Amino acid sequence: MSEFFKSLISIPALDQIVLYACVILFIWGGTNKFGRKLEFNDDFTSLDAMKSLRGFAAIGVLLHHISQEELFQNKQVLSPFVNAGAYFVAIFFFCSGYGLIKSLDTKKDYLKGFIRNRIVKAIVLPFYVNVIVYGILMLATGVKLPRERWIFNFLGLTMMNEYAWFPIVLALLYLVFFLCFRFIKNRPVCFAVILVFIIGLGIGFCYNGHFAWWYGAKNWWLNPSLSSKALWWQAQKALWFSGEWWVNSAPAFFTGLIFANYEKAITAFFKKLYVLKLTVLLIITMICFKLSSFGQMKFQYWTEWSGNGPGIEEKMKTYFCQVPLFLVLGLAVIIFMMKYHVSNPVSRFFGKYSLHTYLMNLAALTAFRFMLQTNTPVKANSPLFFGYALAVIAASVLLGVGEQELTKLLQKLLFKKKEAKPA
C-alpha cells in the first residue's frame, strides 16, 4: 500500500487534480444498477444522458489539446490524454449517428427541410461563424497571411481554425445520411453505403497525407532549402483531410446509426447474462485497442518523415488497424451505461456548449501560451501547468458560450420559423 501512495505522489500535481476531479464527476449524479441483477437504467439513451456523455467527451477533448502543448509533453503532464483525443471525438460521432436515426423514427417528415435545418443551420452556419470570429481575432492580433490564404480561409476551403475539421466531416456524414434515406430508403443498403463512404474518407486521407506532399520534388519537405520555399497551402493542417484525426474516429458514427436502429434487440440481448456479455464486449474492445496501438507503432501515420515518400500503404494499414476499435468503442460505452451513467450540472453544461467550447479551444490555447514561454527550469509539479490549464479551460468556456449565443442570434435572424396558417 505504501508503494501505491508513493507512486501517487510522484504523479504531476495537475494529473492528480484531474484524476480526483474525474472521480468526483463520475460519481456525482451517477445512476448505478450494478449488483441488481434484473435492474437497468431506462434512461441510459435519453437526451439528458446523451448530453452528459457529450459533456464528458468535451472535457476530455479540452484536456487532450492542453496535453499536446510542447512543455506539457516534455514534462509528461496530462500524458494519459496525449493520444486520447480520437476516443472522445468518437463519442460525438456515436451520439450524432444515434440521434439521426432516433429523430428519423420519431419526428414526422424529419427529412423534409433536413439540408436547411440539420446541415446549413446546425453545422454550416456555426462553422462559418467560427471562421469569422477567428479571422477577426487573427487580424486584431496582427497575424499576417497571404491575401489568397485569407480568401480561401474565409471561404472555408482551407482551415482558418485547424480544430474546425469536425463540423466539416459531420456535415459530409449528414449529407450522405440524407441522400441515402431520402432516395434509397432500404435501411441495410443505406447503412452499407454510409460505411463505405466513411471508409472512403479514411482511404482518402491515406492518399492525401498530412500536407501537399504530391506537389513539388520528391521528399521536398525533408530538404530545408525546398521546404522553406513551399507554398502556404502545402503546410500541415492547411487543406481538408490533412491528418488522421479527420477520419480515424468517424466509424463510430456508423455504430451510432446501427445501435439506434436495432436498439431494442441489442439491449434485450445484453440484458440476459449482462455481466458476462459486457465482459466479453470489454475484452473485444481491449483487443481492438491493442490492434490499434500495434498498427500505430508498427506502420504509423506520419510516414512522410521516413524518407521513402508519402507511405500511403503504411497509412492504410494503420487506419484499418484502428477501424475495429472505433466501430466497437461507442457500443461498449453505451452498454456500460445500461447499468451506470452520470448526469450532473457540469456534464450537462459542457454537453450543451460542447461544439463551441471545442471550436474556441485553439484561441484559448494560443492566448495563454505566453505562460509556457519561460527560460527558467520547470518541474512537472509546477503550479504553472495548473494555471495554464485552468486559464485555457475557463477561456474556452467563456469564448465558446459567447460564440454559441452569437450563433443562436444569427440562426434566429436567418432561419425564421414560418407561422402556421389559420385553418
Secondary structure, 3 states (H helix, E strand, C coil): CHHHHHHHHHCCHHHHHHHHHHHHHHHCCEEECCCCCCCCCCCCCCHHHHHHHHHHHHHHHHHHHHHCCHHHHHCCCCHHHCCCHHHHHHHHHHHHHHHHHHHHHHCCCCCCCHHHHHHHHHHHHHHHHHHHHHHHHHHHCCCCCCHHHHHHHHHCCCCCCCCCHHHHHHHHHHHHHHHHHHHHCCHHHHHHHHHHHHHHHHHHHHHHCCCCCCCCCCCHHHCHHHHCCCCHHHCCCCCCCCCHHHCCCCHHHHHHHHHHHCHHHHHHHHHCCHHHHHHHHHHHHHHHHHHHHHHHHHCCCCHHHHCCCCCHHHHHHHHHHHHHHHHHHHHHHHHHCCCEEECCHHHHHHHHCHHHHHHCHHHHHHHCHHHHCCCCCCCCCCHHHHHHHHHHHHHHHHHHHHHHHHHHHHHHHHCCCCCCCCC
